[in-house]
Amino acid sequence: MASIKILDTTLRDGEQSPGCSMNLTEKIEIARNLQRLGVDIIETGFAAASPGDLQAVKTISGIIRDCSICSLARATQKDIDIAWEGIRAAVEPRIHIFLATSPVHMKYKLKMSPDDVIRHTADAVKYAKIYCSDIEFSAEDAGRSDWSFLVKVFETAIKNGATVLNVPDTVGYMTPEEIFKLFSYLKNNVKGIENVTLSTHNHDDLGLATANTLAAIRAGARQAELTINGIGERAGNASLEEVVMSLETRKSFYNIDTNINTRRIYRTSRLVQSITGFSVPP
């Protein structure tokens, strides 16, 4: 039976929910519970976002010993330097670089040409590789990107040392059928894809985050990026409890294992609910 890694981003993407900020003590308590829950990677924050974020990433990196610890970074040397400062004490550190690849983001947010994005991808991944071996690269807004361009970006990331390729539906735009086709296309067209882990990260703007995550897993994703109670910016992220229990309850269909201790889901969910004040629907 195949297995899938669970990256929990409650402390990073989850905290981006309006009104969902957590103090350091609360973040440490959640991180410890995520470790007991059995998640494989904890995305502890966006170290370059603020001194508070950096401090939280640093502190958790020194405490958690049974999970990989990850910090998000833009595709710049400064962000990557700060991310490494945050996670360098981790037993298994990972730098997670993101760069937009959709036409609308490249034109209006990055103000970069496609060639610029390819060049920045190569430079950022190569630079991050100086610090640690485990490098995740996310093509922000992959769901609205040109698929042939995604192939070029991902091949560039692989050539320069990326170990994980994330395909995020950043604005919650895609459907399960489209997600399945996109992951299948990437698996069949990206040179070197067999040497890296494909990851899925979905938002819930159309109420499809869990369905999209499961579709990506069926198509070959072997890492799922999730949050406790599905918290996250706008309508939220794919929820850990829904995805994990779908895989657990329908194991004969998905034929996928996780390392999650499902008996700990309830208490972790209640803890996040208590800290954030965001109630879970009955």
Backbone bond lengths (Angstrom), bond angles and torsions (degrees), N, CA, C in turn:
res aa  C-N    CA-C-N  psi(-1)  N-CA   C-N-CA  omega(-1)  CA-C   N-CA-C  phi
1 M - - - 1.466 - - 1.528 109.61 -
2 A 1.330 116.54 134.86 1.461 120.98 178.83 1.525 109.93 -72.03
3 S 1.323 115.61 161.92 1.471 119.86 177.24 1.521 108.85 -129.59
4 I 1.322 115.25 156.06 1.453 121.07 179.82 1.521 109.34 -127.83
5 K 1.324 116.45 141.36 1.462 121.07 177.31 1.526 109.54 -86.54
6 I 1.307 115.23 142.86 1.459 121.38 177.73 1.527 108.66 -108.26
7 L 1.340 115.81 117.15 1.459 121.72 172.38 1.527 106.65 -99.73
8 D 1.324 116.09 118.16 1.453 120.08 177.91 1.518 109.98 -95.47
9 T 1.330 115.82 124.71 1.464 121.01 -178.28 1.529 111.95 -116.72
10 T 1.345 115.53 27.75 1.472 120.66 176.68 1.523 111.42 -56.16
11 L 1.329 116.83 -40.11 1.467 121.31 -175.57 1.524 112.92 -79.73
12 R 1.330 117.74 -9.73 1.461 120.79 178.16 1.527 110.40 -115.75
13 D 1.317 117.46 -73.99 1.466 119.71 -178.56 1.533 110.72 -69.18
14 G 1.316 116.43 -36.02 1.461 119.45 178.36 1.506 112.64 -61.85
15 E 1.330 115.64 -40.02 1.461 119.56 -177.96 1.525 112.01 -70.59
16 Q 1.331 116.97 -13.13 1.460 119.92 178.61 1.529 112.75 -77.17
17 S 1.338 117.07 -3.58 1.471 119.47 171.29 1.518 108.79 -62.47
18 P 1.319 118.60 132.82 1.469 120.20 176.90 1.527 110.80 -56.53
19 G 1.342 115.73 129.75 1.460 120.66 179.44 1.502 114.57 80.77
20 C 1.322 116.32 12.47 1.475 120.14 -173.54 1.529 112.58 -111.66
21 S 1.322 118.49 21.81 1.459 119.88 -178.03 1.532 110.54 -67.62
22 M 1.336 115.22 147.20 1.462 122.04 -178.67 1.512 108.19 -125.77
23 N 1.341 116.40 146.19 1.461 118.81 175.33 1.527 109.75 -85.29
24 L 1.323 116.22 173.80 1.467 120.53 -173.48 1.521 111.72 -61.48
25 T 1.320 117.48 -43.04 1.466 120.66 -179.47 1.524 110.71 -60.61
26 E 1.322 116.30 -41.68 1.467 120.38 179.60 1.525 111.06 -66.76
27 K 1.335 117.00 -39.68 1.466 119.95 178.85 1.528 111.28 -64.07
28 I 1.325 116.04 -40.15 1.467 119.87 178.47 1.525 110.25 -63.29
29 E 1.323 117.17 -42.56 1.471 120.98 179.74 1.521 110.90 -62.86
30 I 1.334 116.68 -42.06 1.470 119.66 178.13 1.525 110.00 -65.86
31 A 1.331 117.69 -43.86 1.470 120.78 -179.62 1.523 110.94 -59.53
32 R 1.319 116.99 -42.12 1.471 119.97 179.31 1.526 110.79 -64.08
33 N 1.322 116.42 -38.52 1.468 119.67 177.98 1.526 111.72 -69.32
34 L 1.331 117.05 -35.88 1.464 119.97 176.84 1.531 110.43 -64.92
35 Q 1.320 116.97 -37.74 1.460 121.15 177.01 1.525 110.14 -62.84
36 R 1.324 117.13 -44.84 1.467 120.61 178.57 1.529 111.16 -66.39
37 L 1.318 115.96 -32.88 1.463 121.02 179.35 1.524 111.62 -65.35
38 G 1.330 116.31 -28.88 1.459 120.17 177.19 1.513 115.07 101.97
39 V 1.349 117.49 19.21 1.469 117.67 176.37 1.526 109.22 -65.85
40 D 1.314 116.47 152.13 1.470 120.82 -176.32 1.520 112.24 -86.35
41 I 1.340 116.62 -36.72 1.468 121.75 -178.81 1.523 108.22 -135.03
42 I 1.329 116.53 134.56 1.462 121.11 173.02 1.523 107.70 -110.18
43 E 1.328 116.14 118.55 1.464 119.84 172.76 1.526 106.50 -85.01
44 T 1.325 115.50 105.00 1.464 120.81 -167.70 1.520 113.72 -83.39
45 G 1.330 117.63 -12.53 1.458 119.01 179.74 1.511 111.91 157.13
46 F 1.311 114.04 -171.22 1.469 124.30 178.91 1.523 104.12 -117.43
47 A 1.330 116.26 87.85 1.468 121.86 -166.92 1.517 113.41 -54.55
48 A 1.338 117.43 -35.07 1.467 120.48 -176.99 1.522 113.38 -79.88
49 A 1.332 117.18 -6.26 1.470 119.83 -175.06 1.519 112.31 -68.97
50 S 1.333 117.38 -35.36 1.470 120.91 -178.05 1.515 109.11 -167.85
51 P 1.338 118.31 159.64 1.470 120.85 175.13 1.526 111.58 -58.11
52 G 1.337 117.35 -35.08 1.459 120.84 178.69 1.515 112.14 -64.56
53 D 1.340 115.97 -41.55 1.464 119.89 176.99 1.526 110.79 -63.05
54 L 1.325 116.37 -44.92 1.460 120.34 179.25 1.520 110.84 -59.25
55 Q 1.335 116.61 -44.58 1.465 120.26 -179.46 1.527 111.25 -62.03
56 A 1.328 116.52 -41.17 1.468 120.31 179.27 1.528 110.96 -64.49
57 V 1.336 116.81 -45.25 1.464 120.81 179.25 1.528 110.03 -60.61
58 K 1.332 116.58 -45.65 1.472 121.62 179.72 1.522 111.73 -59.60
59 T 1.317 115.54 -49.10 1.462 120.56 -175.49 1.525 111.06 -63.74
60 I 1.328 116.60 -47.03 1.465 120.05 -178.78 1.525 110.66 -65.73
61 S 1.328 116.92 -36.40 1.478 120.31 178.42 1.522 111.75 -59.88
62 G 1.322 116.43 -32.54 1.463 120.37 -179.62 1.515 113.99 -82.95
63 I 1.342 116.87 -12.47 1.461 121.23 -175.57 1.532 111.98 -101.87
64 I 1.323 116.80 -44.60 1.469 121.48 -173.68 1.526 109.54 -81.76
65 R 1.329 116.31 126.28 1.465 119.86 -175.86 1.522 113.23 -117.81
66 D 1.338 119.04 -12.22 1.464 120.91 -173.49 1.529 113.85 -107.84
67 C 1.326 117.83 8.68 1.472 121.69 178.65 1.526 108.92 -134.07
68 S 1.318 115.81 156.73 1.464 119.39 165.99 1.525 108.18 -69.57
69 I 1.334 115.65 146.01 1.463 121.06 179.35 1.528 108.13 -118.11
70 C 1.321 114.67 133.29 1.455 120.74 -170.82 1.523 110.80 -129.47
71 S 1.330 116.55 143.68 1.462 121.28 170.60 1.514 108.72 -126.71
72 L 1.318 115.21 139.51 1.463 121.54 176.53 1.526 109.72 -76.87
73 A 1.333 116.10 150.71 1.468 121.36 177.71 1.522 109.49 -153.39
74 R 1.337 116.15 140.75 1.452 118.58 169.63 1.531 108.60 -70.68
75 A 1.324 116.17 168.23 1.464 121.12 -176.13 1.520 111.14 -81.46
76 T 1.340 115.50 56.36 1.465 121.46 177.57 1.529 109.01 -131.83
77 Q 1.326 116.41 151.88 1.460 119.45 -179.82 1.530 111.55 -62.28
78 K 1.324 117.23 -37.92 1.467 120.00 -179.12 1.521 111.20 -62.38
79 D 1.325 117.75 -47.64 1.460 120.83 178.87 1.526 111.38 -61.78
80 I 1.316 115.96 -41.57 1.469 120.23 -178.47 1.527 110.27 -66.70
81 D 1.327 117.33 -40.20 1.471 120.85 175.81 1.529 111.28 -58.33
82 I 1.332 116.22 -45.34 1.471 120.36 -177.84 1.529 110.56 -69.74
83 A 1.332 116.56 -38.16 1.466 119.82 176.86 1.522 110.19 -59.62
84 W 1.323 116.60 -44.17 1.463 119.85 179.72 1.526 111.09 -65.95
85 E 1.312 117.21 -39.56 1.464 119.91 175.92 1.525 110.38 -56.43
86 G 1.332 116.27 -37.33 1.453 120.27 -178.64 1.511 114.19 -72.62
87 I 1.340 117.67 -38.81 1.470 120.05 -170.70 1.528 114.16 -105.34
88 R 1.313 117.81 1.71 1.473 119.40 -171.65 1.527 113.06 -61.96
89 A 1.348 118.44 -23.50 1.468 121.10 179.58 1.524 112.57 -83.83
90 A 1.328 117.87 -5.65 1.466 120.80 -177.40 1.523 111.33 -69.42
91 V 1.324 115.58 149.52 1.468 120.88 175.60 1.525 109.83 -65.41
92 E 1.330 116.32 -42.68 1.468 121.95 177.85 1.527 108.73 -129.17
93 P 1.336 118.07 87.91 1.471 120.73 -177.65 1.529 112.78 -81.11
94 R 1.322 115.32 146.84 1.468 120.99 174.67 1.525 108.88 -138.20
95 I 1.330 116.45 134.51 1.467 121.93 171.77 1.526 107.62 -101.02
96 H 1.327 115.31 130.15 1.463 121.72 -176.73 1.536 108.38 -114.17
97 I 1.324 115.69 105.57 1.466 122.46 -177.34 1.524 109.77 -96.73
98 F 1.336 115.83 138.01 1.459 117.81 175.02 1.529 110.56 -128.25
99 L 1.343 114.09 147.44 1.459 121.52 177.79 1.526 107.85 -153.73
100 A 1.328 116.38 131.99 1.463 120.56 -175.67 1.522 111.75 -69.99
101 T 1.333 115.33 146.08 1.465 120.94 -178.57 1.529 113.22 -128.76
102 S 1.337 118.77 -3.65 1.470 119.49 179.60 1.528 109.71 -80.56
103 P 1.338 117.84 150.84 1.472 120.05 179.95 1.522 113.09 -55.60
104 V 1.327 118.08 -42.10 1.467 120.38 -177.22 1.526 111.31 -67.11
105 H 1.337 117.52 -39.24 1.462 120.20 179.04 1.526 111.64 -72.03
106 M 1.331 116.70 -40.32 1.462 119.09 179.88 1.529 110.80 -63.21
107 K 1.341 115.94 -41.55 1.464 119.66 -175.72 1.527 112.68 -74.62
108 Y 1.332 116.61 -47.71 1.461 119.74 -169.24 1.525 114.45 -99.23
109 K 1.328 118.23 -27.72 1.464 119.58 -179.43 1.526 111.13 -97.30
110 L 1.324 116.26 -54.39 1.467 119.54 -178.22 1.523 112.52 -80.13
111 K 1.337 115.80 -29.22 1.477 121.16 -171.91 1.531 109.60 55.04
112 M 1.332 114.84 47.51 1.465 122.25 179.86 1.524 109.31 -125.05
113 S 1.323 115.13 151.93 1.454 120.97 171.47 1.534 108.56 -83.80
114 P 1.330 118.00 163.81 1.465 119.79 175.04 1.534 112.59 -54.60
115 D 1.330 117.09 -39.37 1.473 119.72 178.28 1.529 111.35 -64.00
116 D 1.334 116.46 -36.79 1.466 119.96 176.70 1.529 110.62 -61.97
117 V 1.323 116.20 -41.83 1.468 120.79 -179.06 1.529 110.54 -64.55
118 I 1.316 116.53 -41.98 1.472 120.07 176.99 1.528 110.12 -59.94
119 R 1.321 116.22 -45.03 1.465 120.61 -178.38 1.530 111.68 -65.61
120 H 1.338 116.75 -42.85 1.461 120.44 179.15 1.535 111.29 -65.98
121 T 1.322 116.44 -35.74 1.466 120.41 176.62 1.521 110.65 -60.26
122 A 1.328 115.68 -49.44 1.470 120.39 -179.83 1.523 111.27 -60.53
123 D 1.322 116.77 -47.84 1.463 121.11 -176.50 1.527 111.78 -64.33
124 A 1.342 116.63 -42.99 1.459 120.26 -175.80 1.526 111.94 -68.93
125 V 1.323 116.25 -45.68 1.477 119.19 -178.97 1.526 109.98 -65.47
126 K 1.322 116.65 -43.03 1.469 120.73 179.31 1.529 110.87 -61.53
127 Y 1.331 116.00 -40.15 1.472 119.85 -179.58 1.528 110.79 -68.65
128 A 1.325 117.34 -43.96 1.468 120.55 -179.98 1.519 111.36 -62.64
129 K 1.314 116.61 -31.20 1.472 121.64 -178.02 1.531 111.52 -64.91
130 I 1.315 117.02 -20.91 1.472 120.93 175.81 1.528 109.90 -61.38
131 Y 1.340 116.17 -34.71 1.450 121.62 -173.70 1.528 113.80 -86.91
132 C 1.336 117.96 -44.81 1.459 119.37 -177.66 1.522 110.25 -150.66
133 S 1.323 115.83 162.73 1.460 120.38 -174.36 1.522 112.98 -82.41
134 D 1.338 116.97 -25.52 1.463 121.19 -174.11 1.531 109.65 -96.52
135 I 1.324 116.04 106.73 1.464 121.93 -177.18 1.530 109.33 -124.69
136 E 1.324 115.04 122.32 1.465 120.37 174.45 1.527 108.74 -101.12
137 F 1.324 115.20 136.73 1.464 120.02 176.45 1.518 109.11 -120.40
138 S 1.345 116.40 127.12 1.461 122.62 178.15 1.520 110.62 -110.81
139 A 1.332 115.30 129.03 1.464 121.37 172.66 1.524 107.22 -89.76
140 E 1.332 116.37 92.20 1.466 119.96 -176.03 1.532 111.02 -58.01
141 D 1.327 114.88 136.54 1.466 122.65 -178.17 1.527 111.37 62.83
142 A 1.331 115.33 36.74 1.469 120.33 178.59 1.524 111.42 -57.23
143 G 1.334 115.88 -32.46 1.460 120.00 -177.20 1.516 113.99 -60.99
144 R 1.333 117.72 -25.06 1.466 120.43 179.66 1.537 110.90 -112.33
145 S 1.318 116.50 18.02 1.466 121.10 -179.29 1.527 110.81 -92.59
146 D 1.320 114.91 157.48 1.463 120.81 172.85 1.523 108.72 -70.48
147 W 1.314 117.18 127.93 1.467 120.21 -172.73 1.528 112.76 -65.12
148 S 1.316 117.71 -38.20 1.469 119.35 179.53 1.525 110.65 -67.70
149 F 1.339 117.15 -32.82 1.465 120.07 175.93 1.529 110.37 -69.85
150 L 1.327 117.38 -38.68 1.465 120.07 176.02 1.525 111.08 -57.68
151 V 1.307 116.51 -40.43 1.467 120.32 178.34 1.531 110.10 -57.68
152 K 1.334 116.75 -46.11 1.472 120.63 -179.69 1.532 111.27 -63.18
153 V 1.339 116.18 -42.94 1.469 119.96 -179.58 1.520 110.39 -63.94
154 F 1.334 116.80 -46.45 1.466 120.07 -177.64 1.531 111.43 -67.44
155 E 1.316 117.46 -37.30 1.468 119.15 176.67 1.525 110.67 -63.77
156 T 1.324 116.63 -37.43 1.466 121.22 176.87 1.520 110.30 -64.02
157 A 1.329 117.16 -43.60 1.466 121.04 179.12 1.525 111.09 -62.28
158 I 1.322 116.62 -42.71 1.472 120.52 179.76 1.525 110.74 -63.61
159 K 1.331 116.19 -45.80 1.471 120.15 -178.30 1.530 111.80 -59.93
160 N 1.317 116.75 -28.49 1.460 120.42 -176.57 1.528 113.84 -99.45
161 G 1.344 116.78 6.14 1.464 119.38 169.03 1.511 117.71 115.01
162 A 1.335 119.07 7.09 1.460 119.67 178.05 1.522 110.05 -64.90
163 T 1.332 116.15 141.34 1.467 121.90 178.81 1.523 111.95 -108.62
164 V 1.332 116.27 -20.08 1.463 122.18 178.68 1.533 108.14 -133.33
165 L 1.323 116.80 133.60 1.458 122.03 175.53 1.522 108.09 -114.67
166 N 1.329 116.08 120.27 1.455 120.79 -178.60 1.528 109.95 -103.24
167 V 1.341 115.15 136.30 1.464 122.28 -177.23 1.529 107.19 -117.15
168 P 1.335 118.22 82.28 1.459 119.93 -173.65 1.534 113.89 -84.11
169 D 1.322 114.28 138.25 1.464 120.11 167.90 1.529 105.60 -92.94
170 T 1.313 114.97 77.61 1.463 123.58 -167.02 1.523 113.70 -59.09
171 V 1.324 116.94 -35.32 1.466 119.40 -176.84 1.530 112.68 -109.22
172 G 1.336 117.07 15.43 1.455 120.42 176.14 1.511 113.26 60.60
173 Y 1.330 116.33 47.64 1.464 122.93 -169.70 1.530 112.98 -104.02
174 M 1.328 117.21 -25.91 1.464 120.74 -168.79 1.529 112.65 -87.17
175 T 1.328 114.74 165.26 1.467 122.74 174.83 1.528 108.75 -110.10
176 P 1.336 118.22 162.35 1.473 119.77 179.40 1.526 113.31 -56.84
177 E 1.330 117.26 -39.33 1.470 119.55 179.83 1.531 111.21 -62.91
178 E 1.335 116.28 -41.90 1.471 120.06 179.46 1.529 111.16 -67.00
179 I 1.324 115.92 -41.99 1.474 120.10 179.15 1.526 110.02 -59.91
180 F 1.323 116.57 -45.77 1.467 120.35 -179.59 1.524 110.41 -60.20
181 K 1.324 116.41 -44.96 1.471 119.95 179.98 1.518 111.97 -65.54
182 L 1.344 117.67 -39.38 1.460 120.70 -179.76 1.522 111.10 -64.57
183 F 1.330 117.40 -48.09 1.468 119.82 179.77 1.520 111.33 -63.93
184 S 1.304 117.37 -38.22 1.469 120.52 177.53 1.526 110.33 -64.24
185 Y 1.330 116.61 -41.45 1.465 121.59 178.58 1.534 110.78 -61.82
186 L 1.326 116.06 -45.97 1.468 119.61 -179.69 1.519 111.02 -63.58
187 K 1.319 117.20 -42.58 1.467 120.17 -179.85 1.524 111.17 -61.97
188 N 1.316 116.73 -32.29 1.469 120.67 -176.86 1.522 113.91 -89.34
189 N 1.338 117.96 -13.03 1.463 119.49 -171.68 1.527 115.85 -123.66
190 V 1.330 119.26 -18.94 1.465 120.98 -178.27 1.534 109.57 -86.67
191 K 1.334 115.96 117.36 1.466 119.85 178.51 1.528 109.74 -66.90
192 G 1.324 116.04 130.02 1.457 121.22 179.29 1.513 113.97 88.66
193 I 1.339 117.65 3.29 1.469 120.90 -176.50 1.526 111.73 -61.22
194 E 1.343 115.90 -27.02 1.464 119.83 -178.56 1.530 111.90 -69.89
195 N 1.315 117.23 -13.17 1.471 121.08 -177.29 1.529 113.39 -97.87
196 V 1.349 116.90 -0.53 1.462 120.68 -178.77 1.532 109.54 -128.32
197 T 1.319 115.18 169.90 1.465 121.14 176.49 1.525 109.27 -97.56
198 L 1.320 116.36 129.13 1.465 121.23 174.85 1.528 108.66 -88.31
199 S 1.324 116.19 133.02 1.459 121.58 -176.01 1.526 110.52 -121.81
200 T 1.331 115.69 151.43 1.463 121.38 178.69 1.523 110.29 -124.42
201 H 1.335 115.99 138.83 1.465 122.77 -176.36 1.527 107.11 -143.18
202 N 1.331 116.37 111.86 1.466 119.55 -170.80 1.519 112.90 -126.17
203 H 1.339 114.71 141.80 1.464 121.51 175.92 1.520 110.19 -103.84
204 D 1.332 115.52 160.99 1.458 121.16 -164.30 1.524 113.84 -108.06
205 D 1.328 117.87 26.50 1.463 120.45 -176.00 1.525 113.12 -58.14
206 L 1.323 117.53 -33.17 1.467 121.24 177.85 1.527 111.76 -106.12
207 G 1.342 116.35 13.15 1.458 120.23 179.05 1.516 113.76 72.88
208 L 1.343 117.22 22.53 1.468 121.09 -173.40 1.534 113.36 -116.86
209 A 1.329 118.30 11.29 1.469 119.93 -173.00 1.523 112.52 -60.87
210 T 1.329 117.25 -45.37 1.468 119.55 179.20 1.522 110.78 -67.10
211 A 1.326 116.60 -45.79 1.468 120.30 179.52 1.528 111.04 -60.87
212 N 1.325 117.15 -41.08 1.467 120.54 179.20 1.520 111.38 -66.00
213 T 1.332 116.74 -39.39 1.471 120.33 178.53 1.521 110.44 -62.96
214 L 1.309 117.60 -44.92 1.463 121.36 -179.94 1.523 111.29 -65.93
215 A 1.331 117.08 -35.40 1.472 120.55 176.93 1.528 110.31 -65.34
216 A 1.337 116.42 -41.50 1.464 120.41 178.79 1.532 110.73 -63.83
217 I 1.324 116.29 -39.79 1.472 120.30 178.48 1.524 110.13 -63.26
218 R 1.323 116.72 -42.34 1.469 119.89 177.87 1.528 111.07 -61.26
219 A 1.344 116.49 -30.99 1.472 120.74 -178.22 1.528 112.70 -87.44
220 G 1.324 118.26 -3.41 1.458 119.47 174.97 1.511 117.10 124.58
221 A 1.337 119.22 -0.33 1.466 119.69 175.32 1.528 108.81 -63.03
222 R 1.315 116.23 136.92 1.457 120.14 179.63 1.528 111.83 -124.73
223 Q 1.328 115.67 17.33 1.462 122.36 166.22 1.521 106.61 -144.08
224 A 1.344 115.51 135.45 1.466 120.70 176.70 1.519 108.35 -121.16
225 E 1.340 115.83 131.53 1.461 122.02 -179.01 1.528 108.11 -101.62
226 L 1.338 115.83 118.53 1.458 121.83 -166.79 1.519 110.36 -138.02
227 T 1.336 116.39 166.56 1.464 120.72 172.92 1.524 109.22 -131.81
228 I 1.333 114.97 153.01 1.456 120.12 174.67 1.534 108.74 -66.30
229 N 1.313 116.07 133.47 1.469 123.46 -179.66 1.528 113.42 62.91
230 G 1.346 116.65 10.14 1.462 120.10 177.92 1.517 114.50 68.82
231 I 1.347 117.45 20.82 1.466 118.48 -178.42 1.533 109.87 -70.87
232 G 1.314 116.29 154.71 1.454 120.96 -179.65 1.513 109.76 163.17
233 E 1.343 115.71 173.57 1.463 118.11 -176.16 1.529 110.92 -64.70
234 R 1.338 114.62 153.03 1.469 122.71 -175.67 1.539 110.14 56.67
235 A 1.334 117.89 -120.32 1.468 120.70 -175.57 1.524 112.95 -83.49
236 G 1.340 117.08 -2.60 1.461 119.98 176.92 1.518 113.52 103.56
237 N 1.326 113.88 -178.73 1.466 123.50 -178.55 1.525 110.56 -107.72
238 A 1.320 115.92 173.00 1.468 119.63 169.44 1.518 108.27 -61.11
239 S 1.321 117.08 134.85 1.458 120.24 -175.23 1.517 111.05 -88.94
240 L 1.321 114.61 136.45 1.463 120.89 -178.97 1.520 111.12 -58.08
241 E 1.342 116.13 -45.87 1.470 118.44 -174.64 1.528 112.09 -65.47
242 E 1.333 117.58 -35.43 1.465 119.53 179.60 1.525 111.32 -70.28
243 V 1.327 116.65 -45.87 1.465 119.76 -177.87 1.526 110.60 -67.00
244 V 1.325 116.73 -47.79 1.470 119.79 -177.35 1.523 111.13 -63.39
245 M 1.332 116.95 -43.24 1.460 118.37 -178.64 1.524 112.27 -73.48
246 S 1.326 117.97 -25.54 1.475 119.60 172.10 1.524 109.78 -64.50
247 L 1.330 116.04 -45.57 1.466 120.27 179.42 1.525 111.50 -66.23
248 E 1.322 116.24 -36.42 1.468 121.14 -178.56 1.535 110.99 -73.08
249 T 1.326 115.96 -47.06 1.465 120.44 -176.46 1.527 111.55 -69.93
250 R 1.330 116.26 -35.46 1.468 121.06 -178.51 1.533 111.14 -110.14
251 K 1.333 115.43 43.63 1.468 120.04 -176.71 1.526 111.68 -61.02
252 S 1.321 117.79 -34.66 1.464 120.26 -178.93 1.532 111.26 -67.99
253 F 1.347 116.88 -22.51 1.462 121.03 178.39 1.519 111.31 -87.75
254 Y 1.357 117.38 -50.15 1.462 120.66 -175.83 1.525 113.14 -82.35
255 N 1.346 116.52 -29.19 1.467 121.07 -179.86 1.526 111.60 56.47
256 I 1.345 115.40 42.96 1.462 122.84 -176.61 1.526 109.35 -131.08
257 D 1.331 115.44 134.64 1.465 122.15 175.50 1.524 110.05 -105.50
258 T 1.335 116.46 153.69 1.464 122.18 167.67 1.523 107.98 -126.71
259 N 1.328 115.87 169.62 1.465 120.58 176.74 1.527 112.54 -93.43
260 I 1.328 117.06 9.00 1.460 120.67 -174.95 1.529 111.10 -74.01
261 N 1.323 115.46 133.63 1.462 122.71 171.87 1.530 106.76 -84.55
262 T 1.309 117.34 95.84 1.468 121.35 -171.26 1.530 112.42 -63.14
263 R 1.335 117.61 -21.12 1.463 119.69 178.33 1.529 112.49 -69.11
264 R 1.332 116.34 -13.88 1.465 120.23 -179.89 1.526 112.93 -99.20
265 I 1.318 117.72 -1.45 1.462 120.43 -178.14 1.530 110.91 -61.27
266 Y 1.323 117.08 -45.56 1.467 120.34 -173.86 1.530 111.52 -60.40
267 R 1.325 116.20 -49.21 1.476 117.94 -176.68 1.533 111.32 -67.49
268 T 1.336 117.18 -33.79 1.465 119.48 177.90 1.526 110.25 -68.40
269 S 1.312 116.24 -40.74 1.466 121.18 176.78 1.525 110.94 -60.67
270 R 1.320 116.54 -44.35 1.467 120.17 -179.74 1.530 111.33 -65.76
271 L 1.342 116.79 -37.52 1.459 120.56 178.52 1.526 110.61 -62.07
272 V 1.335 117.62 -48.37 1.467 121.14 -179.50 1.528 110.24 -64.54
273 Q 1.321 116.94 -37.79 1.460 120.66 177.33 1.532 110.60 -61.94
274 S 1.326 116.10 -42.01 1.462 121.23 -179.11 1.525 111.80 -66.70
275 I 1.328 116.70 -42.64 1.460 121.40 -176.69 1.526 112.05 -71.82
276 T 1.333 116.37 -41.73 1.475 119.75 -174.81 1.522 112.60 -87.26
277 G 1.323 117.29 -23.52 1.457 120.46 -174.54 1.514 113.50 78.11
278 F 1.336 116.80 6.14 1.466 121.44 178.41 1.523 108.91 -89.77
279 S 1.313 117.17 113.51 1.455 121.15 -176.77 1.524 111.95 -76.68
280 V 1.325 115.05 144.66 1.460 120.98 174.11 1.530 108.38 -88.05
281 P 1.331 118.48 132.42 1.478 119.32 178.46 1.526 110.45 -56.90
282 P 1.337 116.66 143.61 1.467 120.01 -178.22 1.520 113.17 -53.15
